Amino acid sequence: MTALLDKATLGVAVRIARIDWTAMTDDEGRRLREFGLMEGCEVIPRHRGSIFSRDPLALTIGRMQVIIRAKQAAVIEVEDVVSEEGAA
């Protein structure tokens, strides 16, 4: 089952299934790729900004902590890591 990264549960690892690169600028896409945000990589959503805006979103990617905008997270589809490992 896929969901959007901006709606993912905090503290639970998810795998990036698809990123709509056309929904962001070239600079935004390049920045996310430089941080290792690619299809197939596992991330853990850690913290969101304020209660009202939910922006930005802090992620753990490997050993790094990365901050992305909520609008960027809204174009990233993720899938549950645990359910796929359990099915294998």
CNS distance restraints for C-alpha pairs under 8 A (distance, minus, plus):
assign (resid   1 and name CA) (resid  79 and name CA) 5.73 0.50 0.50
assign (resid   1 and name CA) (resid  80 and name CA) 6.89 0.50 0.50
assign (resid   2 and name CA) (resid  17 and name CA) 7.44 0.50 0.50
assign (resid   2 and name CA) (resid  77 and name CA) 6.11 0.50 0.50
assign (resid   2 and name CA) (resid  78 and name CA) 5.29 0.50 0.50
assign (resid   2 and name CA) (resid  79 and name CA) 4.48 0.50 0.50
assign (resid   2 and name CA) (resid  80 and name CA) 7.27 0.50 0.50
assign (resid   3 and name CA) (resid   7 and name CA) 7.06 0.50 0.50
assign (resid   3 and name CA) (resid   8 and name CA) 7.03 0.50 0.50
assign (resid   3 and name CA) (resid  77 and name CA) 5.46 0.50 0.50
assign (resid   3 and name CA) (resid  78 and name CA) 5.37 0.50 0.50
assign (resid   3 and name CA) (resid  79 and name CA) 6.38 0.50 0.50
assign (resid   4 and name CA) (resid   8 and name CA) 6.51 0.50 0.50
assign (resid   4 and name CA) (resid  73 and name CA) 7.00 0.50 0.50
assign (resid   4 and name CA) (resid  74 and name CA) 5.73 0.50 0.50
assign (resid   4 and name CA) (resid  75 and name CA) 6.82 0.50 0.50
assign (resid   4 and name CA) (resid  76 and name CA) 5.66 0.50 0.50
assign (resid   4 and name CA) (resid  77 and name CA) 4.52 0.50 0.50
assign (resid   4 and name CA) (resid  78 and name CA) 5.81 0.50 0.50
assign (resid   5 and name CA) (resid  45 and name CA) 7.92 0.50 0.50
assign (resid   5 and name CA) (resid  73 and name CA) 5.07 0.50 0.50
assign (resid   5 and name CA) (resid  74 and name CA) 6.08 0.50 0.50
assign (resid   5 and name CA) (resid  75 and name CA) 7.66 0.50 0.50
assign (resid   5 and name CA) (resid  76 and name CA) 5.59 0.50 0.50
assign (resid   5 and name CA) (resid  77 and name CA) 5.97 0.50 0.50
assign (resid   5 and name CA) (resid  78 and name CA) 5.88 0.50 0.50
assign (resid   6 and name CA) (resid  57 and name CA) 7.55 0.50 0.50
assign (resid   6 and name CA) (resid  70 and name CA) 6.00 0.50 0.50
assign (resid   6 and name CA) (resid  71 and name CA) 7.94 0.50 0.50
assign (resid   6 and name CA) (resid  73 and name CA) 4.85 0.50 0.50
assign (resid   6 and name CA) (resid  74 and name CA) 5.18 0.50 0.50
assign (resid   6 and name CA) (resid  76 and name CA) 7.96 0.50 0.50
assign (resid   7 and name CA) (resid  74 and name CA) 7.86 0.50 0.50
assign (resid   8 and name CA) (resid  12 and name CA) 7.88 0.50 0.50
assign (resid   8 and name CA) (resid  14 and name CA) 7.99 0.50 0.50
assign (resid   8 and name CA) (resid  45 and name CA) 7.04 0.50 0.50
assign (resid   9 and name CA) (resid  45 and name CA) 7.02 0.50 0.50
assign (resid  10 and name CA) (resid  44 and name CA) 7.18 0.50 0.50
assign (resid  10 and name CA) (resid  45 and name CA) 4.95 0.50 0.50
assign (resid  10 and name CA) (resid  46 and name CA) 5.25 0.50 0.50
assign (resid  10 and name CA) (resid  47 and name CA) 6.61 0.50 0.50
assign (resid  11 and name CA) (resid  44 and name CA) 5.83 0.50 0.50
assign (resid  11 and name CA) (resid  45 and name CA) 5.72 0.50 0.50
assign (resid  11 and name CA) (resid  46 and name CA) 5.41 0.50 0.50
assign (resid  12 and name CA) (resid  44 and name CA) 5.70 0.50 0.50
assign (resid  12 and name CA) (resid  45 and name CA) 6.81 0.50 0.50
assign (resid  13 and name CA) (resid  42 and name CA) 6.51 0.50 0.50
assign (resid  13 and name CA) (resid  43 and name CA) 5.61 0.50 0.50
assign (resid  13 and name CA) (resid  44 and name CA) 4.41 0.50 0.50
assign (resid  13 and name CA) (resid  45 and name CA) 7.21 0.50 0.50
assign (resid  13 and name CA) (resid  80 and name CA) 7.24 0.50 0.50
assign (resid  13 and name CA) (resid  81 and name CA) 6.36 0.50 0.50
assign (resid  14 and name CA) (resid  42 and name CA) 5.58 0.50 0.50
assign (resid  14 and name CA) (resid  43 and name CA) 5.60 0.50 0.50
assign (resid  14 and name CA) (resid  44 and name CA) 6.24 0.50 0.50
assign (resid  14 and name CA) (resid  78 and name CA) 6.01 0.50 0.50
assign (resid  14 and name CA) (resid  79 and name CA) 5.63 0.50 0.50
assign (resid  14 and name CA) (resid  80 and name CA) 4.96 0.50 0.50
assign (resid  14 and name CA) (resid  81 and name CA) 5.16 0.50 0.50
assign (resid  15 and name CA) (resid  39 and name CA) 7.75 0.50 0.50
assign (resid  15 and name CA) (resid  40 and name CA) 5.87 0.50 0.50
assign (resid  15 and name CA) (resid  41 and name CA) 5.61 0.50 0.50
assign (resid  15 and name CA) (resid  42 and name CA) 4.30 0.50 0.50
assign (resid  15 and name CA) (resid  43 and name CA) 6.28 0.50 0.50
assign (resid  15 and name CA) (resid  78 and name CA) 5.37 0.50 0.50
assign (resid  15 and name CA) (resid  79 and name CA) 5.29 0.50 0.50
assign (resid  15 and name CA) (resid  80 and name CA) 6.36 0.50 0.50
assign (resid  15 and name CA) (resid  81 and name CA) 5.84 0.50 0.50
assign (resid  16 and name CA) (resid  37 and name CA) 8.00 0.50 0.50
assign (resid  16 and name CA) (resid  38 and name CA) 6.88 0.50 0.50
assign (resid  16 and name CA) (resid  39 and name CA) 4.99 0.50 0.50
assign (resid  16 and name CA) (resid  40 and name CA) 5.22 0.50 0.50
assign (resid  16 and name CA) (resid  41 and name CA) 5.67 0.50 0.50
assign (resid  16 and name CA) (resid  42 and name CA) 6.33 0.50 0.50
assign (resid  16 and name CA) (resid  43 and name CA) 7.50 0.50 0.50
assign (resid  16 and name CA) (resid  76 and name CA) 6.98 0.50 0.50
assign (resid  16 and name CA) (resid  77 and name CA) 6.04 0.50 0.50
assign (resid  16 and name CA) (resid  78 and name CA) 4.37 0.50 0.50
assign (resid  16 and name CA) (resid  79 and name CA) 6.43 0.50 0.50
assign (resid  17 and name CA) (resid  39 and name CA) 5.41 0.50 0.50
assign (resid  17 and name CA) (resid  40 and name CA) 6.06 0.50 0.50
assign (resid  17 and name CA) (resid  76 and name CA) 7.66 0.50 0.50
assign (resid  17 and name CA) (resid  77 and name CA) 5.43 0.50 0.50
assign (resid  17 and name CA) (resid  78 and name CA) 4.96 0.50 0.50
assign (resid  17 and name CA) (resid  79 and name CA) 6.14 0.50 0.50
assign (resid  18 and name CA) (resid  39 and name CA) 5.59 0.50 0.50
assign (resid  18 and name CA) (resid  76 and name CA) 5.94 0.50 0.50
assign (resid  18 and name CA) (resid  77 and name CA) 5.06 0.50 0.50
assign (resid  18 and name CA) (resid  78 and name CA) 6.95 0.50 0.50
assign (resid  19 and name CA) (resid  38 and name CA) 7.50 0.50 0.50
assign (resid  19 and name CA) (resid  39 and name CA) 6.79 0.50 0.50
assign (resid  19 and name CA) (resid  75 and name CA) 6.10 0.50 0.50
assign (resid  19 and name CA) (resid  76 and name CA) 4.54 0.50 0.50
assign (resid  19 and name CA) (resid  77 and name CA) 6.23 0.50 0.50
assign (resid  20 and name CA) (resid  24 and name CA) 7.72 0.50 0.50
assign (resid  20 and name CA) (resid  75 and name CA) 5.55 0.50 0.50
assign (resid  20 and name CA) (resid  76 and name CA) 6.48 0.50 0.50
assign (resid  21 and name CA) (resid  25 and name CA) 7.92 0.50 0.50
assign (resid  21 and name CA) (resid  29 and name CA) 6.30 0.50 0.50
assign (resid  23 and name CA) (resid  75 and name CA) 6.92 0.50 0.50
assign (resid  24 and name CA) (resid  28 and name CA) 6.07 0.50 0.50
assign (resid  24 and name CA) (resid  29 and name CA) 6.37 0.50 0.50
assign (resid  24 and name CA) (resid  72 and name CA) 7.12 0.50 0.50
assign (resid  25 and name CA) (resid  29 and name CA) 6.23 0.50 0.50
assign (resid  26 and name CA) (resid  30 and name CA) 6.04 0.50 0.50
assign (resid  27 and name CA) (resid  31 and name CA) 6.08 0.50 0.50
assign (resid  28 and name CA) (resid  32 and name CA) 6.27 0.50 0.50
assign (resid  29 and name CA) (resid  33 and name CA) 6.18 0.50 0.50
assign (resid  30 and name CA) (resid  34 and name CA) 6.12 0.50 0.50
assign (resid  31 and name CA) (resid  35 and name CA) 6.48 0.50 0.50
assign (resid  32 and name CA) (resid  36 and name CA) 6.54 0.50 0.50
assign (resid  32 and name CA) (resid  37 and name CA) 5.35 0.50 0.50
assign (resid  32 and name CA) (resid  38 and name CA) 7.91 0.50 0.50
assign (resid  33 and name CA) (resid  37 and name CA) 5.13 0.50 0.50
assign (resid  33 and name CA) (resid  38 and name CA) 6.24 0.50 0.50
assign (resid  35 and name CA) (resid  61 and name CA) 7.93 0.50 0.50
assign (resid  35 and name CA) (resid  66 and name CA) 7.41 0.50 0.50
assign (resid  36 and name CA) (resid  41 and name CA) 7.68 0.50 0.50
assign (resid  36 and name CA) (resid  61 and name CA) 7.32 0.50 0.50
assign (resid  37 and name CA) (resid  41 and name CA) 6.67 0.50 0.50
assign (resid  37 and name CA) (resid  61 and name CA) 7.63 0.50 0.50
assign (resid  41 and name CA) (resid  61 and name CA) 7.94 0.50 0.50
assign (resid  42 and name CA) (resid  61 and name CA) 6.72 0.50 0.50
assign (resid  42 and name CA) (resid  62 and name CA) 7.71 0.50 0.50
assign (resid  42 and name CA) (resid  81 and name CA) 7.87 0.50 0.50
assign (resid  43 and name CA) (resid  59 and name CA) 6.34 0.50 0.50
assign (resid  43 and name CA) (resid  60 and name CA) 5.54 0.50 0.50
assign (resid  43 and name CA) (resid  61 and name CA) 4.94 0.50 0.50
assign (resid  43 and name CA) (resid  62 and name CA) 7.35 0.50 0.50
assign (resid  44 and name CA) (resid  59 and name CA) 5.47 0.50 0.50
assign (resid  44 and name CA) (resid  60 and name CA) 5.04 0.50 0.50
assign (resid  44 and name CA) (resid  61 and name CA) 6.87 0.50 0.50
assign (resid  45 and name CA) (resid  57 and name CA) 7.09 0.50 0.50
assign (resid  45 and name CA) (resid  58 and name CA) 6.06 0.50 0.50
assign (resid  45 and name CA) (resid  59 and name CA) 4.50 0.50 0.50
assign (resid  45 and name CA) (resid  60 and name CA) 6.50 0.50 0.50
assign (resid  46 and name CA) (resid  57 and name CA) 7.38 0.50 0.50
assign (resid  46 and name CA) (resid  58 and name CA) 5.31 0.50 0.50
assign (resid  46 and name CA) (resid  59 and name CA) 5.37 0.50 0.50
assign (resid  46 and name CA) (resid  60 and name CA) 6.83 0.50 0.50
assign (resid  47 and name CA) (resid  57 and name CA) 5.80 0.50 0.50
assign (resid  47 and name CA) (resid  58 and name CA) 5.05 0.50 0.50
assign (resid  47 and name CA) (resid  59 and name CA) 7.37 0.50 0.50
assign (resid  48 and name CA) (resid  54 and name CA) 5.26 0.50 0.50
assign (resid  48 and name CA) (resid  55 and name CA) 5.94 0.50 0.50
assign (resid  48 and name CA) (resid  56 and name CA) 5.77 0.50 0.50
assign (resid  48 and name CA) (resid  57 and name CA) 4.56 0.50 0.50
assign (resid  48 and name CA) (resid  58 and name CA) 6.31 0.50 0.50
assign (resid  49 and name CA) (resid  53 and name CA) 6.78 0.50 0.50
assign (resid  49 and name CA) (resid  54 and name CA) 4.88 0.50 0.50
assign (resid  49 and name CA) (resid  55 and name CA) 4.62 0.50 0.50
assign (resid  49 and name CA) (resid  56 and name CA) 5.13 0.50 0.50
assign (resid  49 and name CA) (resid  57 and name CA) 6.47 0.50 0.50
assign (resid  50 and name CA) (resid  54 and name CA) 5.43 0.50 0.50
assign (resid  50 and name CA) (resid  55 and name CA) 6.69 0.50 0.50
assign (resid  54 and name CA) (resid  70 and name CA) 6.81 0.50 0.50
assign (resid  55 and name CA) (resid  69 and name CA) 5.92 0.50 0.50
assign (resid  55 and name CA) (resid  70 and name CA) 5.10 0.50 0.50
assign (resid  56 and name CA) (resid  67 and name CA) 6.45 0.50 0.50
assign (resid  56 and name CA) (resid  68 and name CA) 5.73 0.50 0.50
assign (resid  56 and name CA) (resid  69 and name CA) 4.64 0.50 0.50
assign (resid  56 and name CA) (resid  70 and name CA) 5.49 0.50 0.50
assign (resid  57 and name CA) (resid  67 and name CA) 5.60 0.50 0.50
assign (resid  57 and name CA) (resid  68 and name CA) 5.40 0.50 0.50
assign (resid  57 and name CA) (resid  69 and name CA) 6.11 0.50 0.50
assign (resid  57 and name CA) (resid  70 and name CA) 6.13 0.50 0.50
assign (resid  57 and name CA) (resid  73 and name CA) 7.70 0.50 0.50
assign (resid  58 and name CA) (resid  65 and name CA) 6.70 0.50 0.50
assign (resid  58 and name CA) (resid  66 and name CA) 5.64 0.50 0.50
assign (resid  58 and name CA) (resid  67 and name CA) 4.41 0.50 0.50
assign (resid  58 and name CA) (resid  68 and name CA) 6.49 0.50 0.50
assign (resid  59 and name CA) (resid  65 and name CA) 5.59 0.50 0.50
assign (resid  59 and name CA) (resid  66 and name CA) 5.14 0.50 0.50
assign (resid  59 and name CA) (resid  67 and name CA) 6.19 0.50 0.50
assign (resid  59 and name CA) (resid  68 and name CA) 7.74 0.50 0.50
assign (resid  60 and name CA) (resid  64 and name CA) 5.59 0.50 0.50
assign (resid  60 and name CA) (resid  65 and name CA) 4.61 0.50 0.50
assign (resid  60 and name CA) (resid  66 and name CA) 6.27 0.50 0.50
assign (resid  61 and name CA) (resid  65 and name CA) 6.38 0.50 0.50
assign (resid  61 and name CA) (resid  66 and name CA) 7.13 0.50 0.50
assign (resid  68 and name CA) (resid  72 and name CA) 6.60 0.50 0.50
assign (resid  68 and name CA) (resid  73 and name CA) 6.96 0.50 0.50
assign (resid  69 and name CA) (resid  73 and name CA) 6.43 0.50 0.50
assign (resid  70 and name CA) (resid  74 and name CA) 6.09 0.50 0.50
assign (resid  71 and name CA) (resid  75 and name CA) 7.01 0.50 0.50
assign (resid  72 and name CA) (resid  76 and name CA) 7.01 0.50 0.50
assign (resid  80 and name CA) (resid  84 and name CA) 6.86 0.50 0.50
assign (resid  81 and name CA) (resid  85 and name CA) 6.47 0.50 0.50
assign (resid  82 and name CA) (resid  86 and name CA) 6.13 0.50 0.50
assign (resid  83 and name CA) (resid  87 and name CA) 6.19 0.50 0.50
assign (resid  84 and name CA) (resid  88 and name CA) 6.37 0.50 0.50
